Amino acid sequence: MTAVNSLKNRARRIVRDLAGLYPEASCALVYDGPLQLLVATILSAQCTDVRVNLVTPALFARYAAAAAFANADRAELERLIQSTGFFRNKARNIQLCCQQIVARHGGQVPSTMEELTPLAGVGRKTANVMLNTAFGQPTIAVDTHIFRISNRIGLAPGKTVEEVEKKLLKVVPDEFKLDAHHWLILHGRYVCQARKPQCSECIIRDLCEFKQKTV
């Protein structure tokens, strides 16, 4: 068996075990439609999903379409999202992003990486969240949890987010790609934590290459 096939087999076992551990895993952000998910994802940068979900009901009641965000009073928009942190940058990005969506895409959030990443406030991770969660495409959005786990357990080691993403897409079986990043995020959040990994409680510890397991 080649090294690549061996890694793919291990990846299959890892994601299968995580799928069983987190059967109800899904996006933690509350949204209705691609635009709301896009705005919520921009707000979630350096902020918890719980906090974002407290802010967005009033925000989405006030601004129901991309044009509404595009023409919003900046001070009012900042006030509505202030508790998410970095609210001035986020307000500017949301407004500019929506202006671009109106001007370039007729007010509809685009559904390709090439169209999403030029939008203000939208990096590759946010674009992958949109493609996966809003449009049902088998992408993997690599956040800090997934980047850490992929390197720590030897699943998809890489020095950059894009390198890890490309390796994950190669080794994760197609049937798991749509949900894999949800399972990995939850495992990183609750078990394979940055400072104190709970290795003794980890369902995939026998498949993990982490040399400093806390067992």
C-alpha positions in Angstrom: 0.0 0.0 0.0 1.4 3.4 -1.0 1.8 6.2 1.6 -1.0 8.2 -0.1 -3.4 5.3 0.0 -2.5 4.6 3.7 -3.2 8.3 4.5 -6.5 8.2 2.7 -7.5 5.1 4.6 -6.6 6.7 7.9 -8.4 9.9 6.9 -11.5 7.8 6.1 -11.4 6.2 9.6 -10.9 9.6 11.3 -13.8 11.4 9.6 -16.0 8.3 9.9 -15.3 8.2 13.7 -15.9 12.0 14.0 -19.1 11.7 12.0 -20.4 9.2 14.6 -19.3 11.4 17.4 -21.0 14.6 16.0 -24.0 13.3 14.0 -25.9 16.6 14.3 -22.9 18.9 13.4 -23.8 21.9 11.3 -23.1 25.6 10.9 -23.6 27.2 14.3 -24.6 30.6 12.8 -28.3 31.3 12.5 -29.2 32.6 9.1 -31.8 32.5 6.3 -30.3 32.5 2.9 -26.8 33.2 1.5 -26.7 36.9 2.2 -27.5 36.5 5.9 -24.8 33.7 6.1 -22.3 35.9 4.4 -22.9 38.8 6.8 -22.9 36.5 9.8 -19.6 34.9 8.8 -18.0 38.3 8.3 -19.2 39.2 11.8 -17.8 36.0 13.3 -14.2 36.9 12.7 -12.6 37.1 16.2 -16.0 36.7 17.7 -18.0 33.7 19.0 -20.9 32.4 17.0 -23.1 32.7 20.1 -22.4 36.5 20.2 -23.1 36.8 16.4 -26.4 35.0 16.8 -27.4 37.5 19.5 -26.7 40.4 17.2 -28.1 39.2 13.8 -31.9 39.1 14.5 -32.1 42.9 14.9 -29.6 43.4 12.1 -31.4 41.3 9.6 -34.8 42.8 10.6 -33.3 46.2 9.8 -31.5 45.2 6.6 -33.3 42.6 4.5 -31.3 42.7 1.2 -27.9 43.6 -0.1 -29.2 46.9 -1.3 -30.3 47.8 2.2 -26.8 47.1 3.6 -25.3 48.9 0.7 -27.3 52.1 1.5 -27.2 51.8 5.3 -26.3 54.6 7.5 -22.8 53.6 8.6 -23.1 54.8 12.2 -26.4 52.9 12.6 -24.8 49.7 11.2 -21.8 50.1 13.5 -24.1 50.5 16.5 -26.0 47.3 15.6 -22.9 45.2 15.4 -20.7 46.9 18.0 -20.7 44.0 20.4 -19.0 41.7 17.9 -15.8 43.6 18.1 -13.8 45.4 15.4 -17.2 46.8 14.4 -15.9 49.7 12.4 -13.9 47.4 10.1 -16.7 44.9 9.9 -19.3 47.6 9.1 -17.1 49.0 6.3 -16.5 45.5 4.9 -20.2 44.5 5.0 -21.3 47.7 3.4 -18.7 47.6 0.6 -19.3 43.9 0.1 -23.0 44.5 -0.4 -22.3 47.4 -2.7 -20.2 45.1 -4.8 -22.9 42.4 -4.8 -25.4 44.9 -6.0 -23.2 46.4 -8.7 -21.6 43.1 -10.0 -24.1 40.4 -9.2 -27.5 42.0 -9.3 -27.9 41.8 -5.5 -27.5 38.1 -5.3 -24.5 36.5 -3.5 -22.3 34.7 -6.1 -21.6 31.0 -5.8 -18.1 30.6 -7.1 -14.7 31.0 -5.4 -13.6 33.3 -8.2 -16.6 35.7 -7.6 -16.6 35.5 -3.8 -13.0 36.2 -2.9 -12.8 39.7 -4.5 -15.7 40.9 -2.3 -14.7 43.1 0.7 -14.2 41.1 3.9 -14.3 37.8 2.1 -11.2 35.6 2.3 -10.8 32.0 1.2 -12.2 30.6 4.5 -15.3 32.7 4.3 -15.8 31.9 0.6 -15.5 28.2 1.4 -18.1 28.5 4.2 -20.4 30.1 1.7 -19.8 27.5 -1.0 -20.2 24.6 1.4 -23.1 25.8 3.7 -25.0 28.1 1.5 -24.6 26.3 -1.9 -23.9 22.7 -0.9 -20.5 22.3 -2.5 -18.0 19.8 -1.0 -15.5 22.4 0.2 -13.5 22.5 3.4 -13.2 25.8 5.2 -10.0 25.7 7.2 -10.2 27.8 10.3 -7.8 27.9 13.3 -9.2 24.6 14.7 -8.9 22.7 11.5 -5.5 24.1 10.8 -4.3 23.0 14.2 -5.8 19.5 14.1 -4.7 18.8 10.6 -1.1 19.5 11.5 -1.2 18.0 15.0 -2.7 14.6 14.1 -0.8 14.4 10.8 -4.0 14.3 8.7 -3.0 17.2 6.3 0.1 19.0 7.5 0.9 22.3 6.0 2.4 25.7 6.7 -0.5 27.7 5.2 -4.3 27.5 5.3 -4.5 26.9 1.6 -1.9 24.1 1.7 -3.9 22.3 4.5 -7.1 22.8 2.5 -5.7 21.3 -0.6 -4.3 18.3 1.3 -7.6 17.7 3.1 -9.5 17.7 -0.2 -7.1 15.0 -1.5 -7.4 12.7 1.5 -11.0 13.2 2.8 -13.3 10.8 0.9 -15.9 12.5 -1.3 -18.9 11.3 0.7 -17.6 13.1 3.8 -16.4 16.4 2.3 -19.6 18.3 2.7 -19.6 17.8 6.5 -16.0 17.2 7.4 -15.1 20.7 8.4 -18.0 20.8 10.9 -16.8 17.7 12.6 -13.2 18.9 12.7 -14.2 22.3 14.1 -16.2 20.7 16.9 -13.4 18.3 17.7 -10.9 21.1 17.9 -13.3 23.2 20.0 -14.1 20.6 22.6 -11.5 17.9 22.6 -8.3 18.6 20.6 -7.9 22.0 22.1 -4.9 24.3 21.5 -3.5 24.4 25.0 -4.9 21.4 26.7 -5.9 18.6 24.3 -8.1 16.1 25.9 -6.3 13.1 24.4 -7.6 10.6 27.0 -11.1 11.4 25.8 -10.3 11.5 22.1 -12.1 9.0 19.9 -9.3 9.2 17.2 -6.3 9.1 19.5 -5.1 5.8 18.1 -5.1 7.3 14.6 -3.3 10.5 15.7 0.4 11.2 15.2 0.6 13.8 17.9 3.9 13.0 19.8 2.9 14.8 23.0 -0.4 13.1 23.7 -1.7 13.9 27.2 -2.5 10.3 28.0 
